[in-house]
Every structure is written in structure tokens, then in C-alpha cells.
Amino acid sequence: MGVATDLGELQSKLWETADQLRANSELKSSEYASPVLGLIFLRYADQRFATASEQVGKGSARRKIGPDDYKAIGALYLPEESRFERLLNLPEGADLGKAINKAMEAVEEDNQDLRGVLPKDYSRIPDDILGELLRLLQTLPDAIEGDGFGLIYEYFLGKFALAEGRGGGEFFTPTSIVRLIVEILEPFHGRIYDPACGSGGMFVQSAHFVERHRDDPSRELSIYGQERVADTVRLAKMNLAVHGLGGDIRQGNTYYEDLHDSLGQFDFVMANPPFNVDKVDKTKLEDDDRFPFGLPTADNANYLWIQTFYSALNGTGRAGFVMANSASDARGSELEIRRKLVEDRCVDVIIAVGTNMFYTVTLPVTLWFLDRGKRGTEREGNVLFVDAREIYNQVDRAHRDWTPRQIDQLANVVRLWRGEPPQLADGSAELLDELLCGREYSDVVGFCADASIEEIEAQGWSLNPGRYVGAETRAVDDLEFAARLEALLEEFESLSATADVLSRSVREQMLQALS
């Protein structure tokens, strides 16, 4: 049996066991993600600790080994009461939940970055379920290789996002979407910022990118994040730690708080912000330098986020983010902001993404890429548009993603357009050759097009790839109708998802009242 098969079976077994919490504990479905991920974190930290112990050595009577020695090589120090083997071998009848709570407290005591982060509500979970989770996690080192626990962690983040519906989507962006953003931004070295960081997936994939290029991400990258929800901040810190990363993740509402003094500070900005948020109090933003192109008059925060990303970049910085399709053709004050962005010559690449790529919404989205370092280059007056709606891998009836080959295919089109050599890992050479004749960029009808600022102005400053790649033969009025209809669909899906979350919450409260 291969490694991938073992991993898939273990993920399924772990999820089946973890999902029993809904029926056999006091935790609501929205609460059991944290304790399960905490156990995965502890097992992965234990494995890293064991490996690091061989490197650190035993010390001597004159110099004892401590937490700082482990931190220096990117590993957490685990005191004796936090060792996984000890928890697994507790005598029958021991209070397992209490023991795990103490184990988490001890980890925090010796690792300052995790103070107040790890879950400590294990006494609410039946010991038999905790024991089964521990036994399954113990089998992982014998079955998988490499970043196995990291993959398990990311799998669970995705599953919890799917189970949570719209609420879960606030902390998890599908890995294939994140990886494409990272491959196009190419964060080899520098300061990375995500002002809507969720569980930190952008940072983890950036680290993987550096690792694939044979460098040490803890040395090459500095990580900064901000997130509104306290529980999600804790998830992000755990996610970084489980991947051997450190970072400065702070809790705050990005609309009103700029906790990292972000103006012009970052080499890379990447994010998946909430779409079409209303009721933002713009009177609090009137003198905020993060919005140099003006505040939108529409009751919609999309263009607040776009300017937040833009203004955080330094003079050569790049940004990549997910955006609602409706933002590409929004009118009024939003069109004026979009025009200023294009005229600033920072808009670099726009990619249309198909339906069902996210767990929480079925609508298509758009990926925007800004590059403040393109001014003075041959492409400063041009934008690359890519229509990737027909490129996908069907995961199941309701969900899609991209394979590594498809991600490389899309990223290589961008690299060739920039005049960079393609990277042909993951067997993407054949896909690239099928798409482009030779290894030089050229427009492909229905897929990609290079457009000048003059051509964009002629299209009413639209950033909708369908207007440029030649796939659409409809009149402009039809395109505008489609954009407006899509905006209404976005609003409908948002309201429906909110209603679904409220319905589940009411049902859980009623069931608790009856029990």
C-alpha cells in the first residue's frame, strides 16, 4: 500500500473518530475543531521534539538543555508531562481529559509564543473517544513520510470548514487556491502580510514554496498576520507551530485597526478577505492613509480590502488575493478606484476561477495580483488576463480543486508573460506545450490575453477576463447584465449561508434544552 493511500485511510479514520464528538460530548459542532486540532498539534510537536532531541543532544552537568536550544532549530520543547507516549500509556481509569489539559498548559509554559493558544477543554470529551484519537494519531509515523502531520492538519482544517459552512470558510482557504497565489507571487524572501489571515494557510504555503526551492523558510520569511476572531487567531498560531514556523499574528478588526502599521512595509501581501461586507463605518476611515484612492460610496467593503492590500506593499511589493467577481465590473465610486489602480500601473494579473472551488460558496471568484515593482519594466502598461474557469479537478459532486500540474500550468503562463523561465515540476511540461506553441508567451483565444491600459479603458476599466480573452461573443450589455446577476447571486448565497448557520445554532440550542 502506498503512502498516499495510507494517508487517505488515516485521514478518514481520524475524521470518523473525531466526528463522534458531535454525538458523544457536550461540544457543539462549532466547538470540537479546536480540541481535535490540538491533539494533532501535540502529536506533531512530539515527533519534531524526538527528532530535534537527537540533534540537540543530552547536554552536560555544566550546561543543561532547555527550551531555547529547541527553539533555535525550529522545534518546540516538550516537558515530560506533555510527551505523547506518556499520555497514551496512562493507567486504566486515569482522567485522560485532565491529563491532556495539563499537557497543553505545560507546553505553553515552556513556549512563550503559544501562551493562551492551545485548547484546554478536554475534560468535556469522553475518555474513550480521546483514547481512540490518541491511538490513531500514534500510528501516523509508521504510515506516512515527510510533512505527514502537516497534511493531516490541513485536511482537518478543510473538513471542519466544510462542516461549519460559511463560518468555517472564515478560517480556511482551499490549499490549491493558496498554492497558485503563492506560485505567482514567488515569495523567495521577505516580509509577508495577511490582514485577513484565517488559520494561516497563506503563510504555510509560502513556507512550502521556500522549502521546494531548498531554502529554510524560518530564515527567509518574516510572517505578520491579523485576524478578527480570537479562536481563529489561535488556530493560525497552532498551524504555524505545527509546521515549525513562527510569526506575529494579532487579533483585531482590519477595517478599523492597523496593528502592524502596514503602510509600505511588506514585500508580499496575500489574503482571502470576506466578500461584499456591508455596514462598515466609513466615518472612522476618513483620515486613514490606507485608502489613497478614496472611500467607496457603496455599502460594500471589497474596495476597502483592495486598497488595504495595495497600501501595505513597499515599492517593489507584490499582492495576490481572492476577490468577488462583482468587484471586477463594479460601477460608480468603485469604478473610479479601479481606474486609479490600473493607471497606477500596479495591476499585474487577473485570473477568473470557476465554480465550486470553495467549501462555503459555489460561485466563481477572481484572483487579483498587484505588483508595485512592475513600473519601469516592459510590462508596466499591460495586464495579463487568464480565464481558468474550465481548468479544474473534480473532487466530488460538489467540490473542485486544482492538481499540482494544473497549478504549475497556470503559474507558468504568468512566468512566461513576465519573461521568466517556466518551472516544470509536477509533470506540467506537457500541459504547457499543449497550451502554448514553444516556451514563449502568446495570447490564447478563450484562455489568456495581454491587454494594454488603453484597451482596459476602452472596456470601461473592467477587469473581467471574459472581456479580453475572446471567449465571449456576447455584447457588452450582456456582460454587464451577467455581472449584475452574479452580484445578486453572491448576495443571495451570503444570506442563505447566514440563515443556515443560524438554523443550525437554533437547532443545537433546542436539542441542548431537551437533553
C-alpha positions in Angstrom: 0.0 0.0 0.0 1.4 3.4 -1.0 2.0 6.4 1.2 -0.9 8.4 -0.3 -3.3 5.5 0.3 -2.2 5.2 3.9 -2.6 8.9 4.4 -6.1 8.9 2.9 -7.2 6.0 5.1 -5.8 7.5 8.2 -7.5 10.8 7.5 -10.8 9.1 7.0 -10.4 7.1 10.3 -9.4 10.2 12.2 -12.3 12.2 10.9 -14.8 9.4 11.6 -13.5 9.2 15.2 -13.4 13.0 15.7 -16.9 13.4 14.2 -18.2 11.3 17.1 -17.8 14.3 19.3 -21.0 15.8 17.9 -22.9 12.9 19.3 -20.9 11.9 22.4 -19.7 15.1 24.1 -21.1 18.4 25.3 -19.3 20.2 22.5 -21.3 21.8 19.7 -20.3 21.2 16.1 -18.7 24.6 16.0 -16.5 23.9 19.1 -14.9 20.5 18.5 -12.5 21.6 15.8 -10.1 23.2 18.3 -9.6 20.2 20.6 -9.1 17.7 17.7 -6.6 20.0 16.0 -4.9 20.5 19.4 -4.2 16.7 19.7 -2.9 16.7 16.1 -0.7 19.6 17.0 0.6 17.8 20.1 1.4 14.6 18.2 3.3 16.5 15.5 5.2 18.6 18.1 6.1 15.3 19.8 7.5 13.9 16.6 9.5 17.0 15.9 10.7 17.1 19.5 12.0 13.5 19.2 13.9 14.3 16.0 15.3 17.5 17.5 16.4 15.8 20.6 18.9 13.7 18.6 20.3 16.9 17.1 20.4 18.9 20.4 22.0 16.1 22.4 21.8 15.4 26.1 23.8 18.4 27.4 26.1 18.1 30.4 26.2 18.8 34.1 27.6 22.3 33.4 25.1 23.0 30.5 21.6 21.7 30.7 19.5 21.5 27.6 16.3 23.7 27.7 13.6 25.2 25.5 15.9 27.8 23.9 18.0 25.0 22.4 15.0 23.5 20.7 13.6 26.9 19.5 17.0 27.6 17.9 16.4 24.7 15.5 12.7 25.3 14.8 11.2 22.8 17.3 9.0 23.2 20.3 10.3 22.0 23.7 8.0 19.4 25.3 8.2 18.8 29.1 7.8 15.3 30.3 4.1 15.6 31.1 3.4 16.7 27.5 5.0 13.7 25.8 2.6 11.8 23.7 3.8 8.4 24.8 3.1 9.3 28.4 -0.5 10.3 27.6 -1.0 7.2 25.6 0.2 4.9 28.4 -1.6 6.4 31.3 -3.0 3.7 33.6 -6.6 2.5 33.1 -9.0 4.7 35.0 -6.9 7.8 34.8 -8.6 11.1 33.9 -7.4 11.4 30.4 -9.1 14.8 29.7 -7.5 16.3 32.8 -4.0 14.9 31.8 -4.3 16.4 28.3 -5.3 19.8 29.7 -2.2 19.7 31.9 0.0 18.7 29.0 -1.2 21.7 27.0 -0.6 24.0 29.9 2.9 22.7 30.2 3.6 23.2 26.5 2.5 26.9 26.8 4.6 27.4 29.9 7.8 26.5 28.1 6.9 28.1 24.7 6.0 31.8 25.1 4.6 32.2 21.6 1.8 29.7 22.4 0.7 31.3 25.7 -3.1 31.2 25.8 -3.3 29.5 22.4 -3.7 25.7 23.0 -7.2 24.2 23.8 -7.8 23.1 27.3 -11.3 21.8 27.3 -10.6 18.1 27.1 -12.5 17.2 30.3 -15.7 17.8 28.3 -14.8 14.9 25.9 -15.4 11.2 26.8 -12.2 9.4 27.6 -12.9 6.5 25.2 -13.0 9.0 22.2 -9.9 10.7 23.4 -8.2 7.4 23.8 -9.2 6.3 20.3 -7.9 9.6 18.8 -4.6 9.2 20.6 -4.2 5.6 19.4 -4.9 6.6 15.8 -2.5 9.5 15.9 0.2 7.3 17.3 0.1 5.2 14.1 0.9 8.1 11.9 4.8 7.9 11.9 4.7 4.3 10.8 2.4 5.1 7.8 3.4 8.3 6.2 6.5 10.3 5.4 7.6 13.9 5.2 5.1 16.6 6.4 2.5 14.0 7.2 1.1 15.7 10.3 1.1 19.0 8.5 -1.0 17.4 5.7 -3.3 15.8 8.3 -3.7 19.2 10.0 -4.6 20.9 6.7 -7.0 18.1 5.9 -8.8 18.7 9.2 -9.0 22.4 8.7 -10.7 21.8 5.4 -13.1 19.2 6.8 -14.1 21.5 9.7 -14.6 24.4 7.2 -16.9 22.1 5.2 -18.8 21.0 8.3 -19.1 24.6 9.6 -20.4 26.1 6.4 -19.9 29.8 6.0 -18.4 30.2 9.4 -15.7 27.7 8.6 -14.8 29.5 5.4 -13.7 32.4 7.5 -10.6 30.4 8.6 -9.8 28.2 5.7 -9.0 28.8 2.1 -8.6 25.7 -0.1 -5.0 24.7 -0.4 -4.9 24.7 -4.2 -6.1 28.3 -4.4 -3.5 29.3 -1.9 -0.7 27.5 -3.7 -1.5 29.2 -7.0 -1.4 32.6 -5.3 2.0 31.7 -3.8 3.4 30.3 -7.0 2.6 33.5 -8.9 3.8 35.8 -6.1 7.1 33.8 -5.7 7.9 34.8 -2.0 11.5 33.6 -2.0 12.5 36.0 0.7 11.0 38.9 2.7 8.1 40.1 4.9 4.7 38.6 4.3 1.4 40.1 5.5 -2.1 38.7 5.6 -4.6 41.1 7.2 -7.4 38.5 7.0 -5.2 35.6 7.8 -7.7 33.0 9.0 -5.9 29.8 10.0 -2.6 31.0 8.3 -2.7 28.9 5.2 -1.1 31.6 3.1 1.9 31.5 5.4 2.2 27.8 5.4 2.1 27.5 1.6 4.7 30.3 1.3 7.0 28.3 3.6 6.4 25.2 1.4 7.4 27.3 -1.6 10.7 28.3 0.0 11.3 24.6 1.0 10.7 23.5 -2.6 13.5 25.8 -3.6 15.9 24.3 -1.0 15.9 27.2 1.5 14.9 27.5 5.1 11.6 29.4 5.5 12.3 30.3 9.1 15.4 32.1 7.9 14.0 33.6 4.7 10.5 34.7 5.7 9.1 37.1 8.3 5.4 36.4 8.9 2.8 39.0 10.0 -1.0 38.5 10.3 -4.2 40.0 11.6 -7.5 38.2 12.2 -10.7 39.5 13.8 -11.8 36.3 15.6 -9.9 35.2 18.7 -10.5 31.5 18.1 -9.2 31.8 14.6 -6.1 33.6 15.8 -5.3 30.6 18.0 -5.8 28.2 15.0 -3.4 30.3 13.0 -0.7 30.2 15.7 -1.2 26.4 16.1 -1.0 26.0 12.3 2.3 27.9 12.2 3.7 25.9 15.1 2.7 22.6 13.7 4.7 23.4 10.6 7.7 24.7 12.5 7.0 28.3 11.8 6.9 31.5 13.9 5.1 34.7 13.2 3.4 37.8 14.7 -0.3 37.1 14.5 -2.6 39.7 16.2 -6.3 39.9 16.9 -8.0 43.0 15.5 -10.6 44.2 13.1 -8.6 45.2 10.0 -11.2 47.8 8.9 -10.5 50.0 11.9 -7.2 48.7 13.3 -3.8 48.5 11.5 -1.9 46.7 14.2 1.2 46.2 12.1 1.5 49.8 10.9 1.3 48.3 7.4 1.8 51.3 5.1 4.5 50.4 2.6 6.0 47.8 4.9 5.7 44.5 3.1 7.3 42.6 0.3 4.2 40.3 -0.1 0.6 40.6 0.8 -1.8 37.7 0.3 -5.3 37.2 1.5 -8.8 35.8 1.1 -11.0 38.6 2.7 -14.7 38.3 3.3 -16.7 39.4 0.3 -19.3 42.1 0.0 -19.3 43.1 3.7 -21.7 45.9 4.5 -22.2 48.2 7.4 -18.6 49.2 7.7 -18.5 52.6 9.5 -16.5 54.6 6.9 -16.7 57.8 9.1 -13.9 56.1 11.1 -11.8 55.7 7.9 -11.9 59.2 6.5 -8.3 60.2 7.5 -6.9 56.7 7.1 -3.8 56.7 4.8 -4.5 53.0 3.8 -7.1 54.2 1.3 -5.2 56.6 -1.0 -7.7 56.3 -3.9 -10.7 57.3 -1.8 -13.5 55.6 0.1 -16.2 53.8 -1.9 -19.7 55.3 -1.5 -21.3 51.8 -2.0 -22.1 49.9 1.2 -19.6 47.2 0.3 -16.1 46.7 1.7 -14.5 45.0 -1.3 -12.6 48.1 -2.4 -11.5 48.8 1.2 -9.8 45.5 1.2 -8.2 46.0 -2.2 -6.7 49.3 -1.1 -5.6 47.8 2.2 -3.6 45.2 0.3 -2.2 47.9 -2.1 -1.1 50.3 0.5 0.7 47.7 2.6 3.2 47.0 -0.3 6.6 48.5 -0.4 8.0 50.0 -3.7 8.6 46.5 -5.2 6.0 44.5 -3.4 3.5 42.0 -4.8 0.0 41.2 -3.6 -2.3 38.3 -4.5 -5.8 37.9 -3.2 -9.2 36.4 -3.7 -12.0 38.8 -4.7 -15.7 38.6 -5.5 -16.3 38.5 -9.3 -18.6 41.5 -9.0 -15.7 43.7 -8.0 -14.2 43.4 -11.5 -17.1 45.4 -13.1 -18.4 47.4 -10.1 -19.6 50.9 -11.1 -19.7 54.3 -9.5 -17.1 55.2 -6.9 -15.7 51.6 -7.1 -15.0 52.0 -10.8 -13.1 55.2 -10.1 -10.9 53.5 -7.6 -10.3 50.7 -10.0 -9.4 53.2 -12.7 -6.8 54.8 -10.4 -5.3 51.3 -9.6 -4.9 50.5 -13.3 -3.5 53.9 -14.1 -1.0 53.5 -11.2 0.4 50.6 -13.3 0.3 48.2 -10.3 -2.4 45.7 -11.6 -0.5 42.8 -12.9 -2.5 39.6 -13.4 -6.3 38.8 -13.2 -7.4 35.2 -13.1 -11.1 34.1 -13.4 -11.7 30.9 -11.3 -14.6 28.6 -11.9 -17.4 27.4 -9.6 -17.3 25.1 -6.6 -13.6 25.7 -5.7 -14.6 26.8 -2.1 -16.3 24.9 0.7 -18.6 27.7 1.6 -19.8 29.3 -1.7 -20.4 27.8 -5.1 -20.0 31.0 -7.1 -16.9 31.6 -9.2 -14.3 34.1 -7.9 -11.4 36.2 -9.3 -7.8 36.2 -8.2 -6.1 39.6 -8.4 -2.4 40.2 -8.5 -0.7 43.6 -7.9 2.9 44.3 -8.5 4.3 47.8 -7.5 7.7 46.8 -8.9 6.5 46.5 -12.5 6.8 50.2 -13.2 9.7 50.8 -15.4 9.5 47.3 -16.9 8.3 46.3 -20.3 5.0 45.2 -19.0 4.2 48.3 -16.9 1.4 49.4 -19.2 -0.1 45.9 -19.6 -2.2 43.4 -17.6 -2.4 39.7 -18.1 -6.0 38.2 -18.1 -6.5 34.5 -17.7 -9.8 32.7 -17.8 -9.2 29.5 -15.8 -12.9 28.6 -15.3 -12.6 25.4 -17.4 -9.4 24.2 -15.6 -10.2 22.1 -12.5 -10.1 18.7 -10.9 -13.5 17.3 -9.9 -13.0 16.1 -6.2 -16.6 15.1 -5.7 -20.0 16.1 -7.0 -20.0 19.4 -5.2 -16.3 20.4 -5.0 -13.4 21.1 -7.3 -9.7 21.9 -6.9 -6.5 22.1 -9.0 -3.9 19.4 -9.3 -0.2 20.3 -8.8 0.2 20.0 -12.6 -2.7 22.4 -13.3 -1.3 24.9 -10.7 2.1 24.8 -12.5 0.4 25.2 -15.8 -1.3 28.4 -14.7 1.7 29.8 -12.9 4.0 29.1 -15.8 1.8 31.1 -18.2 2.3 34.0 -15.8 6.0 33.4 -15.6 6.4 33.3 -19.4 4.3 36.5 -19.7 6.7 38.1 -17.3 9.7 36.9 -19.3 10.7 34.4 -16.6 11.6 30.7 -17.4 8.9 28.2 -16.6 9.2 25.8 -13.6 8.4 22.3 -14.9 8.0 20.3 -11.7 4.9 18.1 -11.2 4.9 17.0 -14.9 3.4 20.2 -16.2 5.7 20.5 -19.3 3.2 18.5 -21.4 0.3 20.7 -20.3 2.3 23.8 -21.1 3.3 22.6 -24.5 -0.3 21.7 -25.3 -1.4 25.3 -24.4 1.5 27.4 -25.9 3.5 26.6 -29.0 7.0 26.7 -27.7 8.1 28.2 -24.4 7.2 31.8 -25.1 4.1 33.6 -24.1 1.4 34.2 -26.6 -2.3 35.0 -26.3 -4.6 32.0 -26.5 -8.2 32.7 -27.6 -10.6 31.8 -24.8 -7.8 31.4 -22.2 -5.3 34.3 -21.9 -4.7 37.7 -23.2 -2.3 40.6 -22.7 -4.2 43.9 -22.6 -2.9 47.4 -22.6 -4.2 50.2 -20.3 -5.8 51.8 -23.4 -7.7 48.6 -24.1 -8.8 48.4 -20.5 -10.0 52.0 -20.7 -12.0 51.1 -23.8 -13.7 48.4 -21.8 -14.8 50.9 -19.1 -12.0 49.9 -16.8 -13.4 46.4 -16.4 -11.0 43.8 -15.0 -13.3 40.9 -16.1 -11.1 38.4 -18.1 -14.0 37.4 -20.3 -13.9 40.8 -21.9 -10.3 40.3 -23.1 -9.6 36.6 -23.8 -12.0 36.4 -26.7 -14.1 33.6 -25.3 -17.2 35.8 -25.1 -19.0 36.8 -28.3 -21.9 38.5 -26.3 -22.4 42.2 -26.5 -21.1 44.4 -23.7 -24.6 44.9 -22.4 -24.9 41.1 -21.9 -21.7 41.0 -20.0 -22.8 43.8 -17.7 -26.1 42.0 -17.1 -24.2 38.9 -16.2 -22.0 40.8 -13.8 -25.1 42.3 -12.1 -26.8 39.0 -11.9 -23.7 37.4 -10.4 -23.6 40.2 -7.7 -27.2 39.4 -6.8 -26.3 35.7 -6.6 -23.3 36.5 -4.3 -25.7 38.4 -2.0 -28.3 35.6 -2.1 -25.7 32.9 -1.3 -24.3 35.0 1.6 -27.8 35.4 3.1 -28.6 31.7 2.6 -25.4 30.7 4.3 -26.1 33.0 7.2 -29.6 31.6 7.5 -28.2 28.1 7.5 -25.7 28.9 10.3 -28.5 30.5 12.4 -30.7 27.5 11.8 -28.0 25.1 13.0 -27.4 27.2 16.0 -31.1 27.3 17.0 -31.4 23.6 16.5 -28.4 22.9 18.7 -29.8 25.1 21.4 -33.2 23.4 21.3 -31.6 19.9 21.5 -29.5 21.0 24.5 -32.6 22.3 26.2 -34.4 19.0 25.6 -31.4 16.9 26.9 
